[in-house]
Amino acid sequence: METHTVDVAVIGAGTAGLGAYRAAREHTDRVRLIQAGPYGTTCARVGCMPSKLLIAAADAADQARHAGRFGIETGPVAVDGQAVMARVRSERDRFVGFVLESVERIPAEHRLEGHARFLDDLTLTVDEHTRVEAERIVIATGSRPAVIPFLEAAGDRLIVNDDLFDFTDLPSSVAVFGPGVIGLELGQALQRLGVRVRMFGVGGQVGPIQDDDIRALALETFNEAFALDPDATVHRVERVDGGVEIEFDGTDGDRRSEVFDYVLAATGRRPNVDGLALENTSLERDERGQPVFDRHTLQCGESHVFIAGDANNDLPLLHEASDEGRIAGANAGRFPEVRTGLRRTPLAIVFTDPQIATAGLTIQQVDERCRSCFAVGEVRFEGQGRARVMGKNRGLLRVYGEQGSGLFLGAEMFGPAAEHIGHLLAWCAQKRMTVSEMLDMPFYHPVIEEGLRTALRDLNHKLHIGPAMVDQCQECGPGA
């Protein structure tokens, strides 16, 4: 067994791991990047990019079906499932290729392939071939789909998003379990491509939506295209001839059953830390076995170990993984000097149609911070000019502001161009702008952003600004 003595070992070569490696290299050349399995990030292989490729095809089919409202007749829309999936796989492989090219630029002596396990706090074994003695370690092992045991009865017809993107043709029907981000995006895309879809959830959640009014509108909208029960009662999942039979209670309360080609489990993701032999370390772990860490430094307690990206299960988003990788890698590289890194204003986007976006604080966080000392402005897009022009006039945007200071706190949106409006709102929240300052910004005509201006005007009208109101809010108690 070879022995490598290094300053920093990075476990995992995904988005966070590659960022950590590059940041650590700015401080030391004695770095090892350890990867189990093929290179290529979750985003490129099975996440952001292939899902958006499938969604792009689905949106094209939907636009063609509804072109008649603009006076354009296209005839029946035919979806070639094999061609759709061929493009998804081809373009996905292209994106993966870009990642592989960046990995190839890393010196070969800095790369180790194999599964890393802790022998103690600062010693790793990589398979049976290499021992790594490191002064500091960054865990960036990513995550994998989490499948609830109840669904395993589907047998060989149980799939996760990783499997879907390797299909050579579209299935005829899919039952989706989990109306979270992945489930909503893939479920709607499959339905628009001609696949029969039914979606089951637990607890009433719809994507990342926290605002009750927006959740109600989103649920109503999705149900116009495919059946979505966010708090379903499922009695049985069974592998049968020709697919999987699911017995469940319908919205009318009657028990019924349907057979689907496949069951798609979109029931969350699990951090890949259970195979690292963390029990051989002195790291403090929570009840789920996750290392306890500081989200601003990514340091695990006072140890020499840092954890970044999906592995820490904090904010499993690519841009967060990239930031965390840089923070963890830089701190590991300069250790024992550990610095607080920039954690950006929360921003999340779901690429459904209409899109979903959240920026800044959620409505619950606003309520915890301000109690009754906040106001909510809103706009509905049914009558919004540009939205009606495009035939996308469905949605609701709600924006939150602090009484007294007029500070913009956050927003949630279900509607057209939410991916762009979400960015604008996240930037404003991060710059700590007031609502009146946001209204001083230019708004062109006719654009969707005029709807944002309407919501901000509504919010500004409801805000009471000034020292007296600030004093009143402070009397609300801690967190006001």
C-alpha positions as CSV (number, residue, x, y, z in Angstrom):
1,M,0.0,0.0,0.0
2,E,1.4,3.4,-1.0
3,T,1.4,6.2,1.5
4,H,0.8,9.8,0.5
5,T,1.6,12.5,3.1
6,V,-0.3,15.8,2.2
7,D,-1.5,19.0,3.6
8,V,-5.1,18.7,2.3
9,A,-7.1,15.7,1.1
10,V,-10.4,16.4,-0.7
11,I,-12.9,13.4,-0.8
12,G,-15.1,13.8,-3.8
13,A,-14.7,15.4,-7.2
14,G,-18.1,16.9,-7.7
15,T,-18.9,20.6,-7.8
16,A,-17.9,21.2,-4.1
17,G,-14.9,18.9,-4.3
18,L,-13.5,20.6,-7.4
19,G,-14.0,24.0,-5.9
20,A,-12.3,22.9,-2.6
21,Y,-9.4,21.4,-4.5
22,R,-8.8,24.7,-6.5
23,A,-9.1,26.8,-3.4
24,A,-6.7,24.6,-1.4
25,R,-4.2,24.7,-4.3
26,E,-3.9,28.5,-3.8
27,H,-2.3,27.8,-0.4
28,T,-0.4,24.5,-0.9
29,D,0.6,22.2,-3.7
30,R,0.4,19.1,-1.4
31,V,-3.2,18.3,-2.2
32,R,-5.0,15.0,-3.2
33,L,-8.4,14.8,-4.8
34,I,-10.0,11.4,-4.2
35,Q,-12.9,10.2,-6.3
36,A,-14.9,7.0,-6.1
37,G,-16.6,6.1,-9.4
38,P,-16.7,8.0,-12.6
39,Y,-15.8,11.7,-12.7
40,G,-18.6,14.2,-13.6
41,T,-20.7,16.2,-11.3
42,T,-24.3,15.4,-10.1
43,C,-25.4,18.5,-12.0
44,A,-24.0,17.4,-15.3
45,R,-24.7,13.7,-15.1
46,V,-28.1,13.3,-13.4
47,G,-29.2,16.7,-12.1
48,C,-29.6,20.2,-13.4
49,M,-28.5,19.8,-17.1
50,P,-30.3,16.5,-18.2
51,S,-33.5,17.6,-16.4
52,K,-33.5,20.9,-18.2
53,L,-32.9,19.2,-21.5
54,L,-36.0,17.1,-20.9
55,I,-37.9,20.1,-19.8
56,A,-36.9,22.0,-22.9
57,A,-38.4,19.3,-25.1
58,A,-41.5,19.2,-23.0
59,D,-42.0,23.0,-23.2
60,A,-41.5,22.9,-27.0
61,A,-44.3,20.3,-27.2
62,D,-46.6,22.3,-25.0
63,Q,-46.0,25.5,-26.9
64,A,-46.8,23.7,-30.2
65,R,-50.1,22.3,-28.7
66,H,-51.2,25.8,-27.6
67,A,-50.1,27.7,-30.7
68,G,-53.7,27.9,-31.8
69,R,-54.5,30.6,-29.3
70,F,-52.2,32.9,-31.3
71,G,-53.9,32.0,-34.6
72,I,-51.2,29.5,-35.6
73,E,-52.4,26.0,-36.7
74,T,-49.7,23.3,-36.4
75,G,-51.8,20.1,-36.6
76,P,-51.5,17.2,-34.1
77,V,-48.3,17.3,-32.1
78,A,-46.3,14.0,-32.3
79,V,-43.6,13.4,-29.8
80,D,-40.8,11.1,-30.9
81,G,-39.7,9.7,-27.5
82,Q,-36.5,8.1,-28.9
83,A,-35.4,11.3,-30.5
84,V,-36.2,13.3,-27.3
85,M,-34.1,10.9,-25.1
86,A,-31.3,10.7,-27.7
87,R,-30.9,14.5,-27.4
88,V,-31.1,14.4,-23.7
89,R,-28.3,11.8,-23.5
90,S,-26.2,13.4,-26.2
91,E,-26.2,16.9,-24.7
92,R,-25.8,15.5,-21.2
93,D,-22.7,13.6,-22.3
94,R,-21.4,16.9,-23.8
95,F,-21.8,18.7,-20.4
96,V,-20.2,15.8,-18.6
97,G,-17.3,16.1,-21.1
98,F,-16.7,19.6,-20.1
99,V,-16.3,18.5,-16.5
100,L,-14.0,15.6,-17.5
101,E,-11.8,18.1,-19.4
102,S,-11.4,20.2,-16.3
103,V,-10.5,17.1,-14.3
104,E,-7.9,16.1,-16.9
105,R,-6.2,19.5,-16.3
106,I,-5.6,18.5,-12.7
107,P,-2.1,17.0,-12.3
108,A,-2.3,13.2,-12.4
109,E,-0.2,12.9,-9.2
110,H,-2.9,14.9,-7.4
111,R,-5.7,12.5,-8.3
112,L,-6.5,9.2,-6.5
113,E,-9.3,6.9,-7.6
114,G,-11.2,4.8,-5.1
115,H,-13.4,4.8,-2.1
116,A,-12.0,6.7,0.9
117,R,-12.5,5.7,4.5
118,F,-11.3,7.2,7.7
119,L,-8.8,5.2,9.8
120,D,-8.7,8.1,12.3
121,D,-9.2,11.8,12.3
122,L,-6.4,12.5,9.8
123,T,-5.7,9.2,8.0
124,L,-7.6,7.8,5.1
125,T,-7.4,4.5,3.1
126,V,-8.3,4.6,-0.6
127,D,-9.6,1.1,-1.5
128,E,-6.8,-1.3,-0.7
129,H,-4.1,0.6,-2.6
130,T,-3.3,3.9,-0.9
131,R,-3.0,5.3,2.6
132,V,-3.3,9.1,2.8
133,E,-2.0,11.0,5.8
134,A,-3.5,14.5,5.7
135,E,-3.1,17.5,7.9
136,R,-6.6,18.6,6.8
137,I,-9.5,16.9,5.1
138,V,-12.5,18.2,3.1
139,I,-15.5,15.9,2.8
140,A,-17.3,16.7,-0.4
141,T,-18.9,13.3,-1.2
142,G,-22.2,14.6,-2.5
143,S,-25.5,12.8,-2.2
144,R,-27.7,10.1,-3.7
145,P,-31.4,9.5,-4.2
146,A,-33.2,8.4,-1.0
147,V,-35.9,5.7,-1.7
148,I,-38.4,5.0,1.0
149,P,-38.7,1.2,1.6
150,F,-42.4,1.2,0.8
151,L,-41.6,1.7,-2.8
152,E,-39.2,-1.2,-3.1
153,A,-42.2,-3.4,-3.9
154,A,-42.1,-2.0,-7.4
155,G,-39.0,-4.1,-8.0
156,D,-37.3,-3.6,-11.3
157,R,-39.9,-0.9,-12.3
158,L,-38.7,1.4,-9.5
159,I,-36.5,4.2,-10.9
160,V,-34.8,7.4,-9.7
161,N,-33.9,10.4,-11.8
162,D,-30.4,8.9,-12.4
163,D,-32.1,6.1,-14.2
164,L,-34.5,8.1,-16.2
165,F,-31.9,10.0,-18.2
166,D,-30.4,6.7,-19.5
167,F,-33.8,5.7,-21.1
168,T,-33.7,5.3,-24.9
169,D,-37.5,6.0,-25.2
170,L,-40.2,7.6,-23.1
171,P,-42.4,5.3,-21.0
172,S,-46.2,5.3,-21.5
173,S,-47.0,6.0,-17.8
174,V,-45.2,6.9,-14.6
175,A,-46.3,7.3,-11.0
176,V,-44.2,9.9,-9.3
177,F,-43.7,9.8,-5.5
178,G,-42.5,13.1,-4.1
179,P,-43.8,16.5,-5.4
180,G,-40.6,18.2,-4.5
181,V,-38.3,20.1,-6.9
182,I,-37.2,16.9,-8.8
183,G,-40.6,15.3,-8.8
184,L,-42.4,18.5,-10.1
185,E,-39.9,19.2,-12.8
186,L,-39.7,15.7,-14.2
187,G,-43.4,14.9,-13.6
188,Q,-44.6,17.9,-15.5
189,A,-42.1,17.4,-18.3
190,L,-43.1,13.7,-18.8
191,Q,-46.7,14.7,-18.9
192,R,-46.1,17.3,-21.5
193,L,-44.3,14.7,-23.6
194,G,-47.3,12.5,-23.6
195,V,-46.6,10.3,-20.6
196,R,-49.5,9.5,-18.3
197,V,-48.5,10.9,-14.9
198,R,-49.9,10.7,-11.4
199,M,-48.0,12.3,-8.5
200,F,-48.2,11.3,-4.8
201,G,-47.0,13.4,-1.8
202,V,-47.0,13.3,1.9
203,G,-47.7,16.2,4.3
204,G,-49.1,18.7,1.7
205,Q,-45.9,20.2,0.4
206,V,-45.6,21.3,-3.2
207,G,-42.0,22.0,-4.2
208,P,-40.2,24.5,-1.9
209,I,-43.3,26.7,-1.5
210,Q,-44.0,27.9,2.0
211,D,-46.6,30.6,1.3
212,D,-50.1,29.1,1.7
213,D,-51.7,31.3,-1.0
214,I,-49.0,30.5,-3.6
215,R,-49.1,26.8,-2.7
216,A,-52.9,26.7,-3.3
217,L,-52.6,28.3,-6.7
218,A,-49.7,26.0,-7.7
219,L,-51.6,22.9,-6.7
220,E,-54.7,24.0,-8.6
221,T,-52.6,24.7,-11.7
222,F,-50.6,21.5,-11.7
223,N,-53.8,19.5,-11.2
224,E,-55.3,20.9,-14.4
225,A,-52.6,18.9,-16.3
226,F,-52.0,15.8,-14.2
227,A,-53.2,14.3,-10.9
228,L,-51.2,15.6,-7.9
229,D,-52.2,14.7,-4.4
230,P,-49.7,16.3,-2.0
231,D,-51.0,14.3,1.0
232,A,-52.0,11.0,-0.5
233,T,-53.0,7.8,1.1
234,V,-51.4,4.9,-0.7
235,H,-52.4,1.4,0.5
236,R,-50.4,-0.8,-1.8
237,V,-47.6,-0.8,-4.3
238,E,-47.2,-4.1,-6.2
239,R,-45.2,-5.4,-9.1
240,V,-47.6,-7.0,-11.6
241,D,-47.5,-8.1,-15.2
242,G,-47.0,-5.1,-17.3
243,G,-45.9,-2.7,-14.6
244,V,-46.7,-1.6,-11.1
245,E,-50.1,-1.5,-9.5
246,I,-50.8,1.3,-7.0
247,E,-53.8,1.2,-4.7
248,F,-54.7,4.6,-3.3
249,D,-57.5,6.9,-2.1
250,G,-58.8,9.3,-4.7
251,T,-59.6,12.9,-4.0
252,D,-63.2,11.8,-3.6
253,G,-62.2,9.4,-0.8
254,D,-62.9,6.3,-2.9
255,R,-60.2,3.6,-3.0
256,R,-59.0,2.9,-6.5
257,S,-56.0,1.4,-8.3
258,E,-54.0,2.1,-11.4
259,V,-51.1,0.4,-13.2
260,F,-48.1,2.3,-14.3
261,D,-45.0,1.3,-16.4
262,Y,-42.7,2.7,-13.7
263,V,-42.6,4.3,-10.3
264,L,-40.3,7.3,-10.1
265,A,-39.0,7.9,-6.6
266,A,-38.3,11.6,-6.1
267,T,-38.4,11.3,-2.3
268,G,-35.3,13.3,-1.5
269,R,-31.6,12.8,-1.4
270,R,-29.3,11.3,1.2
271,P,-25.7,12.6,1.9
272,N,-23.0,10.2,1.0
273,V,-21.3,10.1,4.4
274,D,-22.4,6.7,5.7
275,G,-19.6,4.9,3.9
276,L,-16.7,7.0,5.2
277,A,-16.3,5.1,8.5
278,L,-16.8,8.3,10.5
279,E,-17.1,6.2,13.6
280,N,-13.3,5.9,13.4
281,T,-13.0,9.7,14.0
282,S,-13.7,12.0,17.0
283,L,-16.1,14.1,14.9
284,E,-19.3,15.1,16.7
285,R,-22.3,13.8,14.7
286,D,-26.0,14.4,15.0
287,E,-28.8,11.9,15.4
288,R,-28.6,11.1,11.6
289,G,-24.9,10.4,11.7
290,Q,-24.1,13.8,10.0
291,P,-21.0,15.7,11.1
292,V,-21.9,18.8,13.1
293,F,-20.4,21.8,11.3
294,D,-20.3,25.6,11.1
295,R,-22.1,26.7,7.9
296,H,-20.1,29.9,7.7
297,T,-16.7,28.2,7.8
298,L,-17.7,24.6,7.0
299,Q,-15.4,23.4,9.8
300,C,-16.6,20.4,11.8
301,G,-16.3,21.5,15.4
302,E,-12.7,22.5,16.2
303,S,-11.3,19.7,14.1
304,H,-9.1,19.7,11.0
305,V,-12.1,18.4,8.9
306,F,-14.4,20.5,6.7
307,I,-17.6,19.4,4.9
308,A,-19.0,21.0,1.8
309,G,-21.8,20.6,-0.8
310,D,-24.6,18.1,-0.7
311,A,-22.6,16.0,1.8
312,N,-23.5,18.4,4.6
313,N,-27.2,18.4,3.6
314,D,-27.6,22.1,4.4
315,L,-28.5,23.7,1.0
316,P,-28.2,21.1,-1.7
317,L,-28.0,23.4,-4.7
318,L,-25.2,23.7,-7.2
319,H,-24.4,27.4,-6.5
320,E,-24.3,26.7,-2.8
321,A,-22.0,23.7,-3.3
322,S,-19.7,25.8,-5.4
323,D,-19.5,28.5,-2.7
324,E,-19.1,25.9,0.1
325,G,-16.3,24.2,-1.8
326,R,-14.3,27.4,-2.1
327,I,-14.9,28.2,1.6
328,A,-13.9,24.8,2.8
329,G,-11.0,24.4,0.5
330,A,-9.6,27.9,1.4
331,N,-9.9,27.2,5.1
332,A,-8.3,23.8,4.8
333,G,-5.5,25.3,2.8
334,R,-4.7,28.2,5.2
335,F,-5.5,26.2,8.4
336,P,-5.2,26.9,11.3
337,E,-6.5,30.3,10.2
338,V,-10.2,29.7,9.6
339,R,-12.3,32.5,8.1
340,T,-16.0,33.0,7.7
341,G,-17.0,32.8,4.0
342,L,-19.6,34.6,2.0
343,R,-23.0,32.8,2.3
344,R,-25.3,34.4,-0.2
345,T,-28.9,35.3,0.2
346,P,-31.0,32.1,-0.3
347,L,-32.3,31.7,-3.9
348,A,-34.2,28.7,-5.2
349,I,-35.8,28.1,-8.6
350,V,-38.0,25.3,-9.8
351,F,-38.2,25.0,-13.7
352,T,-41.8,24.0,-13.9
353,D,-44.3,26.1,-15.9
354,P,-45.3,28.4,-14.3
355,Q,-41.9,28.5,-12.6
356,I,-41.4,28.7,-8.8
357,A,-38.9,31.0,-7.1
358,T,-38.0,31.8,-3.5
359,A,-35.6,34.6,-2.6
360,G,-34.5,35.8,0.8
361,L,-36.5,34.9,3.9
362,T,-39.6,32.7,3.7
363,I,-42.9,33.9,5.1
364,Q,-42.3,31.8,8.2
365,Q,-38.9,33.3,8.8
366,V,-40.2,36.8,8.3
367,D,-42.9,36.1,10.9
368,E,-40.3,34.7,13.3
369,R,-38.1,37.8,12.8
370,C,-40.7,40.5,12.8
371,R,-43.7,38.9,14.4
372,S,-46.6,41.2,13.4
373,C,-44.3,44.0,12.3
374,F,-44.2,43.2,8.6
375,A,-46.3,43.6,5.5
376,V,-47.0,41.6,2.4
377,G,-47.5,43.0,-1.1
378,E,-48.7,40.9,-4.0
379,V,-49.5,40.8,-7.7
380,R,-51.5,38.3,-9.7
381,F,-50.5,37.8,-13.3
382,E,-53.9,37.1,-14.8
383,G,-54.1,40.8,-16.0
384,Q,-50.4,41.6,-16.2
385,G,-49.7,43.1,-19.7
386,R,-46.7,41.2,-20.9
387,A,-47.9,37.9,-19.3
388,R,-51.2,38.2,-21.3
389,V,-49.3,39.0,-24.5
390,M,-47.3,35.8,-24.1
391,G,-50.3,33.7,-23.0
392,K,-48.5,33.1,-19.7
393,N,-50.8,35.1,-17.5
394,R,-51.1,32.7,-14.5
395,G,-49.3,33.2,-11.2
396,L,-48.9,35.0,-8.0
397,L,-45.9,36.9,-6.5
398,R,-45.8,37.9,-2.8
399,V,-43.1,40.2,-1.4
400,Y,-42.3,40.8,2.3
401,G,-41.1,44.0,3.9
402,E,-40.3,45.1,7.5
403,Q,-42.4,47.8,9.1
404,G,-40.4,50.8,10.4
405,S,-37.3,50.3,8.3
406,G,-39.0,49.5,5.0
407,L,-36.4,46.8,4.5
408,F,-37.1,44.2,1.8
409,L,-37.0,40.8,3.4
410,G,-37.9,38.1,0.9
411,A,-40.4,36.9,-1.7
412,E,-42.0,33.8,-3.1
413,M,-43.4,33.5,-6.6
414,F,-45.3,31.0,-8.9
415,G,-45.5,32.6,-12.3
416,P,-43.9,33.6,-15.6
417,A,-40.1,34.4,-15.7
418,A,-39.7,33.6,-12.0
419,E,-36.1,32.5,-12.6
420,H,-35.3,36.1,-13.6
421,I,-37.4,37.9,-11.1
422,G,-36.0,35.6,-8.3
423,H,-32.5,36.7,-9.2
424,L,-33.4,40.4,-9.0
425,L,-35.1,39.9,-5.6
426,A,-32.2,37.9,-4.2
427,W,-29.8,40.7,-5.3
428,C,-32.0,43.3,-3.6
429,A,-32.2,41.3,-0.4
430,Q,-28.4,40.7,-0.3
431,K,-27.8,44.5,-0.8
432,R,-30.3,45.1,2.0
433,M,-32.3,47.5,-0.1
434,T,-35.5,49.1,1.1
435,V,-38.7,48.7,-0.8
436,S,-38.7,52.4,-1.8
437,E,-35.1,52.0,-3.1
438,M,-36.2,49.0,-5.2
439,L,-39.0,51.1,-6.6
440,D,-36.5,53.8,-7.6
441,M,-34.9,51.3,-10.0
442,P,-35.8,51.4,-13.8
443,F,-38.6,49.3,-15.1
444,Y,-39.1,49.0,-18.8
445,H,-42.4,48.5,-20.6
446,P,-43.9,46.1,-21.5
447,V,-42.1,43.4,-19.4
448,I,-42.9,40.8,-16.8
449,E,-40.9,42.9,-14.3
450,E,-43.7,45.5,-14.3
451,G,-45.6,42.9,-12.3
452,L,-42.8,43.0,-9.7
453,R,-43.2,46.8,-9.5
454,T,-46.9,46.3,-8.9
455,A,-46.2,44.0,-6.0
456,L,-43.6,46.3,-4.6
457,R,-46.0,49.3,-4.8
458,D,-48.6,47.3,-3.0
459,L,-46.1,46.4,-0.3
460,N,-44.8,50.0,0.0
461,H,-48.4,51.2,0.5
462,K,-48.8,48.9,3.4
463,L,-45.5,49.8,5.1
464,H,-45.3,52.4,7.8
465,I,-41.8,53.9,7.8
466,G,-40.1,55.9,10.5
467,P,-38.6,55.8,14.0
468,A,-41.9,55.6,15.8
469,M,-42.8,52.4,13.9
470,V,-39.3,51.0,14.6
471,D,-39.7,51.6,18.3
472,Q,-43.2,49.9,18.2
473,C,-41.7,46.9,16.4
474,Q,-38.9,46.5,18.9
475,E,-41.5,46.2,21.6
476,C,-42.7,43.0,20.0
477,G,-39.8,41.1,21.6
478,P,-36.7,39.2,20.6
479,G,-36.2,39.0,16.9
480,A,-38.3,42.0,16.0
